[in-house]
């Protein structure tokens, strides 16, 4: 589990947050984002954006289409900037 003290409202200089995780809705990242949202919601300029894989089984041949890549991250960053 990640340290919550280091992920607090110290990001006030950017006021935007994007997290990337391969799995959807599982793991410690969801807990981290919820605690960050509780502590810093009023300081954010854009909603927290999550870039993650689909929550469905898939063949390994289609793995490049399901796992988040640099283009999905880039699209999420563009949406946050244009919010």
C-alpha positions as a printed Julia matrix, in Angstrom:
83×3 Matrix{Float64}:
   0.0     0.0     0.0
   1.27    3.45   -0.84
   1.99    6.1     1.73
  -0.96    8.49    1.95
   1.13   11.28    3.44
   3.18   11.66    0.25
   0.12   11.79   -2.01
  -1.8    14.48   -0.15
  -2.5    18.04   -1.2
   1.15   18.72   -1.96
   0.15   18.76   -5.63
  -1.4    22.2    -5.36
   1.03   23.55   -7.92
  -0.53   21.43  -10.66
  -4.03   20.85   -9.23
  -4.61   18.0   -11.68
  -4.1    14.28  -11.14
  -3.94   11.3   -13.48
  -3.31    7.71  -12.43
  -2.67    4.7   -14.63
  -3.35    1.12  -13.65
  -3.5    -2.02  -15.73
  -6.42   -3.57  -13.84
  -9.78   -1.85  -13.54
 -11.4    -1.27  -10.16
  -9.01   -3.45   -8.19
  -5.89   -2.89   -6.19
  -4.58   -0.19   -3.93
  -4.85    2.56   -6.5
  -8.61    2.93   -5.98
  -8.09    3.41   -2.24
  -5.37    5.97   -2.9
  -7.57    7.96   -5.3
 -10.51    7.94   -2.89
  -8.37    9.25   -0.03
  -6.83   11.87   -2.32
 -10.29   12.97   -3.46
 -11.49   13.24    0.15
  -8.55   15.4     1.19
  -8.06   17.6    -1.86
 -11.35   17.78   -3.76
 -11.78   21.55   -3.38
  -8.23   22.23   -4.61
  -8.54   20.33   -7.9
  -9.16   22.14  -11.18
 -10.28   18.98  -13.0
 -11.73   15.65  -11.87
  -9.32   12.79  -11.2
  -8.81   10.81  -14.38
  -8.27    7.05  -14.4
  -6.73    5.28  -17.35
  -7.06    1.53  -16.97
  -7.67   -1.66  -18.88
 -11.08   -3.16  -19.56
 -12.67   -5.43  -16.96
 -13.3    -8.3   -19.37
 -11.28  -11.39  -20.23
  -9.41  -11.15  -23.5
  -7.06  -13.29  -25.56
  -3.37  -12.51  -25.24
  -3.17  -11.62  -28.91
  -5.36   -8.55  -28.23
  -3.37   -7.44  -25.18
  -1.96   -4.29  -26.85
  -5.54   -3.04  -27.39
  -6.69   -3.65  -23.81
  -3.76   -2.49  -21.7
  -3.4     1.29  -21.31
  -0.77    2.7   -23.61
   0.79    6.12  -24.11
  -2.04    7.23  -26.41
  -4.76    6.52  -23.83
  -2.72    8.42  -21.26
  -2.21   11.28  -23.72
  -5.98   11.48  -24.37
  -6.68   11.6   -20.63
  -4.15   14.42  -20.19
  -5.71   16.38  -23.08
  -9.18   16.0   -21.5
  -7.87   17.29  -18.16
  -6.2    20.28  -19.78
  -9.36   21.16  -21.73
 -11.69   20.69  -18.74
